[in-house]
Amino acid sequence: MSFTLCSSYAIISTAGKYADSGAIASNQLLSEFCDEAEGEICETTGADWVTNYSSVQTLVKPALANCCACLAAIKLISYDPSGYTNLEEASFITDVLRDTAVRIMKPLSDRTNANLLQGV
């Protein structure tokens, strides 16, 4: 599954400049975070966006990428939040990212919204 819905760069940039440099340098760790995020999106929405990615409408792909980057970035920030100014800053960022991911997944979960789920 790794890096189907978003890139490692998207995860790193979404986490921000204070994300742990060791975690950022670990492709294995970023891949794990991405796999977990992709699985969460598929589980929450009830659709296998990863396997059916080539069938996903072009306009939906950026939303999936943003959602995946947000969820994986939360994992990256949580891995070691000590680089952020304080824990409140890290917590605020993860709250914003979680809210964004939930907002994106809501219409993706609606099985009656055929224009988003065409081919999936």
Backbone as XML, in Angstrom:
<?xml version="1.0"?>
<chain id="A" units="angstrom">
  <residue number="1" name="MET">
    <atom name="N" x="0.806" y="-1.207" z="0.000"/>
    <atom name="CA" x="0.000" y="0.000" z="0.000"/>
    <atom name="C" x="0.844" y="1.263" z="0.000"/>
  </residue>
  <residue number="2" name="SER">
    <atom name="N" x="2.024" y="1.224" z="0.436"/>
    <atom name="CA" x="2.807" y="2.416" z="0.734"/>
    <atom name="C" x="2.804" y="3.490" z="-0.348"/>
  </residue>
  <residue number="3" name="PHE">
    <atom name="N" x="2.456" y="4.679" z="0.089"/>
    <atom name="CA" x="2.531" y="5.892" z="-0.710"/>
    <atom name="C" x="1.662" y="5.851" z="-1.965"/>
  </residue>
  <residue number="4" name="THR">
    <atom name="N" x="0.503" y="5.217" z="-1.869"/>
    <atom name="CA" x="-0.459" y="5.258" z="-2.971"/>
    <atom name="C" x="-1.264" y="6.545" z="-2.909"/>
  </residue>
  <residue number="5" name="LEU">
    <atom name="N" x="-1.764" y="6.885" z="-1.735"/>
    <atom name="CA" x="-2.634" y="8.053" z="-1.606"/>
    <atom name="C" x="-1.873" y="9.355" z="-1.382"/>
  </residue>
  <residue number="6" name="CYS">
    <atom name="N" x="-0.685" y="9.277" z="-0.804"/>
    <atom name="CA" x="0.123" y="10.486" z="-0.619"/>
    <atom name="C" x="1.598" y="10.120" z="-0.602"/>
  </residue>
  <residue number="7" name="SER">
    <atom name="N" x="2.421" y="11.115" z="-0.728"/>
    <atom name="CA" x="3.880" y="10.908" z="-0.757"/>
    <atom name="C" x="4.483" y="11.115" z="0.633"/>
  </residue>
  <residue number="8" name="SER">
    <atom name="N" x="5.711" y="10.653" z="0.787"/>
    <atom name="CA" x="6.416" y="10.898" z="2.048"/>
    <atom name="C" x="6.626" y="12.399" z="2.240"/>
  </residue>
  <residue number="9" name="TYR">
    <atom name="N" x="6.882" y="13.115" z="1.151"/>
    <atom name="CA" x="7.053" y="14.564" z="1.245"/>
    <atom name="C" x="5.783" y="15.235" z="1.778"/>
  </residue>
  <residue number="10" name="ALA">
    <atom name="N" x="4.622" y="14.770" z="1.331"/>
    <atom name="CA" x="3.354" y="15.344" z="1.806"/>
    <atom name="C" x="3.186" y="15.133" z="3.303"/>
  </residue>
  <residue number="11" name="ILE">
    <atom name="N" x="3.586" y="13.967" z="3.776"/>
    <atom name="CA" x="3.490" y="13.674" z="5.217"/>
    <atom name="C" x="4.405" y="14.609" z="6.001"/>
  </residue>
  <residue number="12" name="ILE">
    <atom name="N" x="5.633" y="14.732" z="5.541"/>
    <atom name="CA" x="6.626" y="15.573" z="6.228"/>
    <atom name="C" x="6.199" y="17.035" z="6.227"/>
  </residue>
  <residue number="13" name="SER">
    <atom name="N" x="5.770" y="17.530" z="5.080"/>
    <atom name="CA" x="5.391" y="18.946" z="5.008"/>
    <atom name="C" x="4.124" y="19.232" z="5.809"/>
  </residue>
  <residue number="14" name="THR">
    <atom name="N" x="3.231" y="18.270" z="5.893"/>
    <atom name="CA" x="2.008" y="18.453" z="6.671"/>
    <atom name="C" x="2.316" y="18.463" z="8.165"/>
  </residue>
  <residue number="15" name="ALA">
    <atom name="N" x="3.289" y="17.677" z="8.578"/>
    <atom name="CA" x="3.677" y="17.649" z="10.001"/>
    <atom name="C" x="4.363" y="18.939" z="10.424"/>
  </residue>
  <residue number="16" name="GLY">
    <atom name="N" x="4.971" y="19.645" z="9.491"/>
    <atom name="CA" x="5.605" y="20.921" z="9.796"/>
    <atom name="C" x="7.093" y="20.803" z="10.063"/>
  </residue>
  <residue number="17" name="LYS">
    <atom name="N" x="7.723" y="21.948" z="10.196"/>
    <atom name="CA" x="9.187" y="21.981" z="10.270"/>
    <atom name="C" x="9.765" y="21.468" z="11.582"/>
  </residue>
  <residue number="18" name="TYR">
    <atom name="N" x="8.948" y="21.245" z="12.587"/>
    <atom name="CA" x="9.478" y="20.777" z="13.868"/>
    <atom name="C" x="9.340" y="19.267" z="14.070"/>
  </residue>
  <residue number="19" name="ALA">
    <atom name="N" x="8.913" y="18.568" z="13.031"/>
    <atom name="CA" x="8.797" y="17.110" z="13.141"/>
    <atom name="C" x="10.180" y="16.500" z="13.365"/>
  </residue>
  <residue number="20" name="ASP">
    <atom name="N" x="10.195" y="15.376" z="14.047"/>
    <atom name="CA" x="11.435" y="14.702" z="14.418"/>
    <atom name="C" x="12.271" y="14.361" z="13.185"/>
  </residue>
  <residue number="21" name="SER">
    <atom name="N" x="13.517" y="14.856" z="13.149"/>
    <atom name="CA" x="14.388" y="14.663" z="11.979"/>
    <atom name="C" x="14.748" y="13.196" z="11.755"/>
  </residue>
  <residue number="22" name="GLY">
    <atom name="N" x="14.871" y="12.431" z="12.819"/>
    <atom name="CA" x="15.173" y="11.008" z="12.675"/>
    <atom name="C" x="14.020" y="10.258" z="12.028"/>
  </residue>
  <residue number="23" name="ALA">
    <atom name="N" x="12.811" y="10.582" z="12.430"/>
    <atom name="CA" x="11.626" y="9.952" z="11.842"/>
    <atom name="C" x="11.462" y="10.358" z="10.385"/>
  </residue>
  <residue number="24" name="ILE">
    <atom name="N" x="11.733" y="11.621" z="10.102"/>
    <atom name="CA" x="11.639" y="12.115" z="8.727"/>
    <atom name="C" x="12.617" y="11.380" z="7.811"/>
  </residue>
  <residue number="25" name="ALA">
    <atom name="N" x="13.776" y="11.062" z="8.334"/>
    <atom name="CA" x="14.813" y="10.391" z="7.547"/>
    <atom name="C" x="14.543" y="8.899" z="7.366"/>
  </residue>
  <residue number="26" name="SER">
    <atom name="N" x="13.597" y="8.350" z="8.091"/>
    <atom name="CA" x="13.312" y="6.914" z="8.024"/>
    <atom name="C" x="12.175" y="6.630" z="7.046"/>
  </residue>
  <residue number="27" name="ASN">
    <atom name="N" x="12.536" y="6.170" z="5.847"/>
    <atom name="CA" x="11.520" y="5.831" z="4.862"/>
    <atom name="C" x="10.635" y="4.693" z="5.374"/>
  </residue>
  <residue number="28" name="GLN">
    <atom name="N" x="11.217" y="3.784" z="6.146"/>
    <atom name="CA" x="10.457" y="2.664" z="6.691"/>
    <atom name="C" x="9.374" y="3.157" z="7.648"/>
  </residue>
  <residue number="29" name="LEU">
    <atom name="N" x="9.714" y="4.095" z="8.496"/>
    <atom name="CA" x="8.753" y="4.642" z="9.446"/>
    <atom name="C" x="7.666" y="5.439" z="8.725"/>
  </residue>
  <residue number="30" name="LEU">
    <atom name="N" x="8.056" y="6.272" z="7.781"/>
    <atom name="CA" x="7.079" y="7.041" z="7.013"/>
    <atom name="C" x="6.157" y="6.119" z="6.227"/>
  </residue>
  <residue number="31" name="SER">
    <atom name="N" x="6.718" y="5.050" z="5.687"/>
    <atom name="CA" x="5.926" y="4.071" z="4.954"/>
    <atom name="C" x="4.903" y="3.406" z="5.871"/>
  </residue>
  <residue number="32" name="GLU">
    <atom name="N" x="5.318" y="3.084" z="7.080"/>
    <atom name="CA" x="4.402" y="2.490" z="8.053"/>
    <atom name="C" x="3.281" y="3.459" z="8.407"/>
  </residue>
  <residue number="33" name="PHE">
    <atom name="N" x="3.627" y="4.713" z="8.650"/>
    <atom name="CA" x="2.614" y="5.721" z="8.960"/>
    <atom name="C" x="1.637" y="5.880" z="7.799"/>
  </residue>
  <residue number="34" name="CYS">
    <atom name="N" x="2.161" y="5.872" z="6.574"/>
    <atom name="CA" x="1.311" y="6.009" z="5.388"/>
    <atom name="C" x="0.390" y="4.801" z="5.248"/>
  </residue>
  <residue number="35" name="ASP">
    <atom name="N" x="0.936" y="3.603" z="5.408"/>
    <atom name="CA" x="0.114" y="2.389" z="5.334"/>
    <atom name="C" x="-1.028" y="2.434" z="6.347"/>
  </residue>
  <residue number="36" name="GLU">
    <atom name="N" x="-0.705" y="2.848" z="7.562"/>
    <atom name="CA" x="-1.726" y="2.931" z="8.605"/>
    <atom name="C" x="-2.793" y="3.961" z="8.242"/>
  </residue>
  <residue number="37" name="ALA">
    <atom name="N" x="-2.378" y="5.096" z="7.713"/>
    <atom name="CA" x="-3.329" y="6.141" z="7.319"/>
    <atom name="C" x="-4.211" y="5.669" z="6.162"/>
  </residue>
  <residue number="38" name="GLU">
    <atom name="N" x="-3.598" y="5.023" z="5.176"/>
    <atom name="CA" x="-4.376" y="4.509" z="4.046"/>
    <atom name="C" x="-5.400" y="3.478" z="4.519"/>
  </residue>
  <residue number="39" name="GLY">
    <atom name="N" x="-4.977" y="2.598" z="5.411"/>
    <atom name="CA" x="-5.897" y="1.605" z="5.960"/>
    <atom name="C" x="-7.037" y="2.250" z="6.732"/>
  </residue>
  <residue number="40" name="GLU">
    <atom name="N" x="-6.715" y="3.287" z="7.491"/>
    <atom name="CA" x="-7.751" y="3.989" z="8.265"/>
    <atom name="C" x="-8.768" y="4.645" z="7.343"/>
  </residue>
  <residue number="41" name="ILE">
    <atom name="N" x="-8.297" y="5.244" z="6.265"/>
    <atom name="CA" x="-9.210" y="5.879" z="5.304"/>
    <atom name="C" x="-10.127" y="4.823" z="4.690"/>
  </residue>
  <residue number="42" name="CYS">
    <atom name="N" x="-9.562" y="3.704" z="4.258"/>
    <atom name="CA" x="-10.368" y="2.639" z="3.652"/>
    <atom name="C" x="-11.375" y="2.079" z="4.654"/>
  </residue>
  <residue number="43" name="GLU">
    <atom name="N" x="-10.936" y="1.854" z="5.869"/>
    <atom name="CA" x="-11.815" y="1.302" z="6.905"/>
    <atom name="C" x="-12.934" y="2.280" z="7.248"/>
  </residue>
  <residue number="44" name="THR">
    <atom name="N" x="-12.595" y="3.534" z="7.435"/>
    <atom name="CA" x="-13.580" y="4.536" z="7.845"/>
    <atom name="C" x="-14.609" y="4.810" z="6.750"/>
  </residue>
  <residue number="45" name="THR">
    <atom name="N" x="-14.160" y="4.853" z="5.508"/>
    <atom name="CA" x="-15.066" y="5.179" z="4.409"/>
    <atom name="C" x="-15.771" y="3.968" z="3.823"/>
  </residue>
  <residue number="46" name="GLY">
    <atom name="N" x="-15.267" y="2.781" z="4.119"/>
    <atom name="CA" x="-15.883" y="1.571" z="3.586"/>
    <atom name="C" x="-15.584" y="1.324" z="2.121"/>
  </residue>
  <residue number="47" name="ALA">
    <atom name="N" x="-14.513" y="1.927" z="1.613"/>
    <atom name="CA" x="-14.124" y="1.745" z="0.204"/>
    <atom name="C" x="-12.617" y="1.534" z="0.140"/>
  </residue>
  <residue number="48" name="ASP">
    <atom name="N" x="-12.187" y="0.684" z="-0.765"/>
    <atom name="CA" x="-10.758" y="0.416" z="-0.926"/>
    <atom name="C" x="-10.175" y="1.378" z="-1.958"/>
  </residue>
  <residue number="49" name="TRP">
    <atom name="N" x="-9.838" y="2.559" z="-1.495"/>
    <atom name="CA" x="-9.305" y="3.601" z="-2.360"/>
    <atom name="C" x="-7.916" y="3.241" z="-2.880"/>
  </residue>
  <residue number="50" name="VAL">
    <atom name="N" x="-7.190" y="2.444" z="-2.162"/>
    <atom name="CA" x="-5.819" y="2.092" z="-2.536"/>
    <atom name="C" x="-5.822" y="1.136" z="-3.724"/>
  </residue>
  <residue number="51" name="THR">
    <atom name="N" x="-6.538" y="0.031" z="-3.594"/>
    <atom name="CA" x="-6.594" y="-0.947" z="-4.679"/>
    <atom name="C" x="-7.225" y="-0.351" z="-5.928"/>
  </residue>
  <residue number="52" name="ASN">
    <atom name="N" x="-8.242" y="0.486" z="-5.741"/>
    <atom name="CA" x="-8.985" y="1.052" z="-6.860"/>
    <atom name="C" x="-8.532" y="2.463" z="-7.232"/>
  </residue>
  <residue number="53" name="TYR">
    <atom name="N" x="-7.320" y="2.831" z="-6.843"/>
    <atom name="CA" x="-6.856" y="4.212" z="-7.025"/>
    <atom name="C" x="-6.944" y="4.678" z="-8.477"/>
  </residue>
  <residue number="54" name="SER">
    <atom name="N" x="-6.638" y="3.813" z="-9.422"/>
    <atom name="CA" x="-6.667" y="4.226" z="-10.831"/>
    <atom name="C" x="-8.080" y="4.550" z="-11.304"/>
  </residue>
  <residue number="55" name="SER">
    <atom name="N" x="-9.094" y="4.071" z="-10.588"/>
    <atom name="CA" x="-10.487" y="4.335" z="-10.950"/>
    <atom name="C" x="-11.083" y="5.540" z="-10.228"/>
  </residue>
  <residue number="56" name="VAL">
    <atom name="N" x="-10.348" y="6.095" z="-9.282"/>
    <atom name="CA" x="-10.856" y="7.233" z="-8.509"/>
    <atom name="C" x="-10.867" y="8.473" z="-9.403"/>
  </residue>
  <residue number="57" name="GLN">
    <atom name="N" x="-11.958" y="9.226" z="-9.313"/>
    <atom name="CA" x="-12.056" y="10.453" z="-10.110"/>
    <atom name="C" x="-10.893" y="11.392" z="-9.796"/>
  </residue>
  <residue number="58" name="THR">
    <atom name="N" x="-10.404" y="12.053" z="-10.812"/>
    <atom name="CA" x="-9.244" y="12.938" z="-10.706"/>
    <atom name="C" x="-9.424" y="14.007" z="-9.645"/>
  </residue>
  <residue number="59" name="LEU">
    <atom name="N" x="-10.610" y="14.562" z="-9.538"/>
    <atom name="CA" x="-10.840" y="15.636" z="-8.570"/>
    <atom name="C" x="-10.901" y="15.139" z="-7.134"/>
  </residue>
  <residue number="60" name="VAL">
    <atom name="N" x="-11.061" y="13.839" z="-6.939"/>
    <atom name="CA" x="-11.119" y="13.279" z="-5.589"/>
    <atom name="C" x="-9.713" y="12.953" z="-5.079"/>
  </residue>
  <residue number="61" name="LYS">
    <atom name="N" x="-8.784" y="12.689" z="-5.974"/>
    <atom name="CA" x="-7.432" y="12.283" z="-5.579"/>
    <atom name="C" x="-6.726" y="13.292" z="-4.673"/>
  </residue>
  <residue number="62" name="PRO">
    <atom name="N" x="-6.813" y="14.606" z="-4.928"/>
    <atom name="CA" x="-6.168" y="15.547" z="-4.002"/>
    <atom name="C" x="-6.770" y="15.505" z="-2.591"/>
  </residue>
  <residue number="63" name="ALA">
    <atom name="N" x="-8.061" y="15.270" z="-2.501"/>
    <atom name="CA" x="-8.690" y="15.168" z="-1.178"/>
    <atom name="C" x="-8.183" y="13.929" z="-0.445"/>
  </residue>
  <residue number="64" name="LEU">
    <atom name="N" x="-8.065" y="12.817" z="-1.156"/>
    <atom name="CA" x="-7.513" y="11.598" z="-0.549"/>
    <atom name="C" x="-6.072" y="11.819" z="-0.108"/>
  </residue>
  <residue number="65" name="ALA">
    <atom name="N" x="-5.303" y="12.507" z="-0.940"/>
    <atom name="CA" x="-3.900" y="12.785" z="-0.610"/>
    <atom name="C" x="-3.805" y="13.648" z="0.640"/>
  </residue>
  <residue number="66" name="ASN">
    <atom name="N" x="-4.635" y="14.667" z="0.727"/>
    <atom name="CA" x="-4.634" y="15.555" z="1.887"/>
    <atom name="C" x="-5.037" y="14.796" z="3.142"/>
  </residue>
  <residue number="67" name="CYS">
    <atom name="N" x="-6.077" y="13.983" z="3.043"/>
    <atom name="CA" x="-6.544" y="13.198" z="4.183"/>
    <atom name="C" x="-5.458" y="12.241" z="4.665"/>
  </residue>
  <residue number="68" name="CYS">
    <atom name="N" x="-4.834" y="11.541" z="3.737"/>
    <atom name="CA" x="-3.786" y="10.587" z="4.083"/>
    <atom name="C" x="-2.591" y="11.302" z="4.714"/>
  </residue>
  <residue number="69" name="ALA">
    <atom name="N" x="-2.192" y="12.427" z="4.146"/>
    <atom name="CA" x="-1.065" y="13.185" z="4.689"/>
    <atom name="C" x="-1.379" y="13.666" z="6.103"/>
  </residue>
  <residue number="70" name="CYS">
    <atom name="N" x="-2.611" y="14.113" z="6.330"/>
    <atom name="CA" x="-3.002" y="14.569" z="7.672"/>
    <atom name="C" x="-2.919" y="13.436" z="8.689"/>
  </residue>
  <residue number="71" name="LEU">
    <atom name="N" x="-3.494" y="12.291" z="8.345"/>
    <atom name="CA" x="-3.493" y="11.165" z="9.284"/>
    <atom name="C" x="-2.085" y="10.646" z="9.550"/>
  </residue>
  <residue number="72" name="ALA">
    <atom name="N" x="-1.271" y="10.553" z="8.507"/>
    <atom name="CA" x="0.112" y="10.085" z="8.689"/>
    <atom name="C" x="0.944" y="11.120" z="9.442"/>
  </residue>
  <residue number="73" name="ALA">
    <atom name="N" x="0.693" y="12.402" z="9.198"/>
    <atom name="CA" x="1.425" y="13.461" z="9.898"/>
    <atom name="C" x="1.108" y="13.446" z="11.389"/>
  </residue>
  <residue number="74" name="ILE">
    <atom name="N" x="-0.116" y="13.117" z="11.750"/>
    <atom name="CA" x="-0.470" y="12.988" z="13.170"/>
    <atom name="C" x="0.412" y="11.923" z="13.813"/>
  </residue>
  <residue number="75" name="LYS">
    <atom name="N" x="0.601" y="10.818" z="13.116"/>
    <atom name="CA" x="1.455" y="9.739" z="13.625"/>
    <atom name="C" x="2.907" y="10.198" z="13.728"/>
  </residue>
  <residue number="76" name="LEU">
    <atom name="N" x="3.359" y="10.965" z="12.744"/>
    <atom name="CA" x="4.725" y="11.490" z="12.747"/>
    <atom name="C" x="4.930" y="12.455" z="13.912"/>
  </residue>
  <residue number="77" name="ILE">
    <atom name="N" x="4.002" y="13.351" z="14.119"/>
    <atom name="CA" x="4.095" y="14.305" z="15.228"/>
    <atom name="C" x="4.049" y="13.570" z="16.570"/>
  </residue>
  <residue number="78" name="SER">
    <atom name="N" x="3.160" y="12.604" z="16.680"/>
    <atom name="CA" x="3.003" y="11.849" z="17.926"/>
    <atom name="C" x="4.210" y="10.971" z="18.231"/>
  </residue>
  <residue number="79" name="TYR">
    <atom name="N" x="4.944" y="10.577" z="17.206"/>
    <atom name="CA" x="6.124" y="9.730" z="17.378"/>
    <atom name="C" x="7.127" y="10.387" z="18.326"/>
  </residue>
  <residue number="80" name="ASP">
    <atom name="N" x="7.347" y="11.695" z="18.133"/>
    <atom name="CA" x="8.226" y="12.451" z="19.039"/>
    <atom name="C" x="7.893" y="13.930" z="18.915"/>
  </residue>
  <residue number="81" name="PRO">
    <atom name="N" x="7.007" y="14.436" z="19.760"/>
    <atom name="CA" x="6.590" y="15.836" z="19.672"/>
    <atom name="C" x="7.560" y="16.819" z="20.323"/>
  </residue>
  <residue number="82" name="SER">
    <atom name="N" x="8.707" y="16.343" z="20.779"/>
    <atom name="CA" x="9.611" y="17.205" z="21.550"/>
    <atom name="C" x="10.219" y="18.351" z="20.731"/>
  </residue>
  <residue number="83" name="GLY">
    <atom name="N" x="10.205" y="18.263" z="19.421"/>
    <atom name="CA" x="10.768" y="19.334" z="18.596"/>
    <atom name="C" x="9.875" y="20.562" z="18.493"/>
  </residue>
  <residue number="84" name="TYR">
    <atom name="N" x="8.611" y="20.402" z="18.818"/>
    <atom name="CA" x="7.680" y="21.525" z="18.741"/>
    <atom name="C" x="7.915" y="22.447" z="19.942"/>
  </residue>
  <residue number="85" name="THR">
    <atom name="N" x="7.467" y="23.674" z="19.817"/>
    <atom name="CA" x="7.697" y="24.672" z="20.854"/>
    <atom name="C" x="7.266" y="24.159" z="22.224"/>
  </residue>
  <residue number="86" name="ASN">
    <atom name="N" x="6.104" y="23.527" z="22.268"/>
    <atom name="CA" x="5.612" y="22.897" z="23.492"/>
    <atom name="C" x="4.575" y="21.848" z="23.096"/>
  </residue>
  <residue number="87" name="LEU">
    <atom name="N" x="4.127" y="21.075" z="24.050"/>
    <atom name="CA" x="3.163" y="20.020" z="23.747"/>
    <atom name="C" x="1.821" y="20.573" z="23.303"/>
  </residue>
  <residue number="88" name="GLU">
    <atom name="N" x="1.479" y="21.762" z="23.761"/>
    <atom name="CA" x="0.224" y="22.382" z="23.346"/>
    <atom name="C" x="0.253" y="22.693" z="21.853"/>
  </residue>
  <residue number="89" name="GLU">
    <atom name="N" x="1.413" y="23.132" z="21.360"/>
    <atom name="CA" x="1.546" y="23.401" z="19.928"/>
    <atom name="C" x="1.366" y="22.111" z="19.124"/>
  </residue>
  <residue number="90" name="ALA">
    <atom name="N" x="2.037" y="21.058" z="19.528"/>
    <atom name="CA" x="1.913" y="19.772" z="18.845"/>
    <atom name="C" x="0.476" y="19.270" z="18.904"/>
  </residue>
  <residue number="91" name="SER">
    <atom name="N" x="-0.155" y="19.427" z="20.047"/>
    <atom name="CA" x="-1.543" y="18.999" z="20.214"/>
    <atom name="C" x="-2.485" y="19.811" z="19.326"/>
  </residue>
  <residue number="92" name="PHE">
    <atom name="N" x="-2.262" y="21.109" z="19.248"/>
    <atom name="CA" x="-3.086" y="21.965" z="18.393"/>
    <atom name="C" x="-2.969" y="21.540" z="16.936"/>
  </residue>
  <residue number="93" name="ILE">
    <atom name="N" x="-1.750" y="21.290" z="16.489"/>
    <atom name="CA" x="-1.529" y="20.877" z="15.102"/>
    <atom name="C" x="-2.223" y="19.546" z="14.831"/>
  </residue>
  <residue number="94" name="THR">
    <atom name="N" x="-2.073" y="18.584" z="15.730"/>
    <atom name="CA" x="-2.724" y="17.287" z="15.501"/>
    <atom name="C" x="-4.246" y="17.417" z="15.522"/>
  </residue>
  <residue number="95" name="ASP">
    <atom name="N" x="-4.777" y="18.307" z="16.353"/>
    <atom name="CA" x="-6.229" y="18.531" z="16.361"/>
    <atom name="C" x="-6.706" y="19.093" z="15.022"/>
  </residue>
  <residue number="96" name="VAL">
    <atom name="N" x="-5.985" y="20.048" z="14.481"/>
    <atom name="CA" x="-6.342" y="20.637" z="13.180"/>
    <atom name="C" x="-6.265" y="19.573" z="12.084"/>
  </residue>
  <residue number="97" name="LEU">
    <atom name="N" x="-5.206" y="18.772" z="12.104"/>
    <atom name="CA" x="-5.046" y="17.720" z="11.096"/>
    <atom name="C" x="-6.156" y="16.676" z="11.204"/>
  </residue>
  <residue number="98" name="ARG">
    <atom name="N" x="-6.506" y="16.292" z="12.425"/>
    <atom name="CA" x="-7.583" y="15.318" z="12.624"/>
    <atom name="C" x="-8.909" y="15.880" z="12.129"/>
  </residue>
  <residue number="99" name="ASP">
    <atom name="N" x="-9.192" y="17.135" z="12.453"/>
    <atom name="CA" x="-10.432" y="17.762" z="11.986"/>
    <atom name="C" x="-10.489" y="17.784" z="10.460"/>
  </residue>
  <residue number="100" name="THR">
    <atom name="N" x="-9.364" y="18.085" z="9.824"/>
    <atom name="CA" x="-9.306" y="18.111" z="8.364"/>
    <atom name="C" x="-9.583" y="16.725" z="7.798"/>
  </residue>
  <residue number="101" name="ALA">
    <atom name="N" x="-8.949" y="15.706" z="8.353"/>
    <atom name="CA" x="-9.143" y="14.335" z="7.865"/>
    <atom name="C" x="-10.598" y="13.887" z="8.034"/>
  </residue>
  <residue number="102" name="VAL">
    <atom name="N" x="-11.189" y="14.173" z="9.176"/>
    <atom name="CA" x="-12.588" y="13.795" z="9.420"/>
    <atom name="C" x="-13.503" y="14.510" z="8.434"/>
  </residue>
  <residue number="103" name="ARG">
    <atom name="N" x="-13.252" y="15.788" z="8.198"/>
    <atom name="CA" x="-14.069" y="16.563" z="7.258"/>
    <atom name="C" x="-13.981" y="15.986" z="5.848"/>
  </residue>
  <residue number="104" name="ILE">
    <atom name="N" x="-12.801" y="15.546" z="5.455"/>
    <atom name="CA" x="-12.612" y="14.975" z="4.123"/>
    <atom name="C" x="-13.277" y="13.597" z="4.020"/>
  </residue>
  <residue number="105" name="MET">
    <atom name="N" x="-13.154" y="12.783" z="5.065"/>
    <atom name="CA" x="-13.696" y="11.424" z="5.002"/>
    <atom name="C" x="-15.219" y="11.373" z="5.034"/>
  </residue>
  <residue number="106" name="LYS">
    <atom name="N" x="-15.857" y="12.396" z="5.565"/>
    <atom name="CA" x="-17.317" y="12.379" z="5.671"/>
    <atom name="C" x="-17.990" y="12.174" z="4.311"/>
  </residue>
  <residue number="107" name="PRO">
    <atom name="N" x="-17.740" y="12.994" z="3.294"/>
    <atom name="CA" x="-18.401" y="12.736" z="2.005"/>
    <atom name="C" x="-17.893" y="11.460" z="1.315"/>
  </residue>
  <residue number="108" name="LEU">
    <atom name="N" x="-16.658" y="11.069" z="1.599"/>
    <atom name="CA" x="-16.129" y="9.841" z="1.007"/>
    <atom name="C" x="-16.823" y="8.611" z="1.584"/>
  </residue>
  <residue number="109" name="SER">
    <atom name="N" x="-17.391" y="8.739" z="2.764"/>
    <atom name="CA" x="-18.092" y="7.634" z="3.420"/>
    <atom name="C" x="-19.528" y="7.484" z="2.940"/>
  </residue>
  <residue number="110" name="ASP">
    <atom name="N" x="-20.053" y="8.511" z="2.300"/>
    <atom name="CA" x="-21.441" y="8.522" z="1.851"/>
    <atom name="C" x="-21.570" y="7.703" z="0.564"/>
  </residue>
  <residue number="111" name="ARG">
    <atom name="N" x="-22.052" y="6.473" z="0.686"/>
    <atom name="CA" x="-22.134" y="5.560" z="-0.463"/>
    <atom name="C" x="-23.149" y="6.032" z="-1.500"/>
  </residue>
  <residue number="112" name="THR">
    <atom name="N" x="-23.986" y="7.023" z="-1.183"/>
    <atom name="CA" x="-24.932" y="7.527" z="-2.169"/>
    <atom name="C" x="-24.320" y="8.635" z="-3.022"/>
  </residue>
  <residue number="113" name="ASN">
    <atom name="N" x="-23.121" y="9.068" z="-2.671"/>
    <atom name="CA" x="-22.459" y="10.136" z="-3.413"/>
    <atom name="C" x="-21.652" y="9.528" z="-4.566"/>
  </residue>
  <residue number="114" name="ALA">
    <atom name="N" x="-22.342" y="9.119" z="-5.611"/>
    <atom name="CA" x="-21.738" y="8.352" z="-6.705"/>
    <atom name="C" x="-20.639" y="9.104" z="-7.439"/>
  </residue>
  <residue number="115" name="ASN">
    <atom name="N" x="-20.726" y="10.435" z="-7.507"/>
    <atom name="CA" x="-19.693" y="11.163" z="-8.237"/>
    <atom name="C" x="-18.337" y="11.081" z="-7.551"/>
  </residue>
  <residue number="116" name="LEU">
    <atom name="N" x="-18.287" y="10.882" z="-6.244"/>
    <atom name="CA" x="-17.007" y="10.721" z="-5.548"/>
    <atom name="C" x="-16.521" y="9.292" z="-5.595"/>
  </residue>
  <residue number="117" name="LEU">
    <atom name="N" x="-17.447" y="8.360" z="-5.666"/>
    <atom name="CA" x="-17.100" y="6.954" z="-5.545"/>
    <atom name="C" x="-17.133" y="6.216" z="-6.879"/>
  </residue>
  <residue number="118" name="GLN">
    <atom name="N" x="-17.181" y="6.947" z="-7.970"/>
    <atom name="CA" x="-17.219" y="6.309" z="-9.285"/>
    <atom name="C" x="-16.037" y="5.361" z="-9.447"/>
  </residue>
  <residue number="119" name="GLY">
    <atom name="N" x="-16.325" y="4.139" z="-9.738"/>
    <atom name="CA" x="-15.281" y="3.159" z="-9.975"/>
    <atom name="C" x="-14.707" y="2.542" z="-8.706"/>
  </residue>
  <residue number="120" name="VAL">
    <atom name="N" x="-15.187" y="2.956" z="-7.553"/>
    <atom name="CA" x="-14.655" y="2.395" z="-6.302"/>
    <atom name="C" x="-15.715" y="1.551" z="-5.651"/>
  </residue>
</chain>
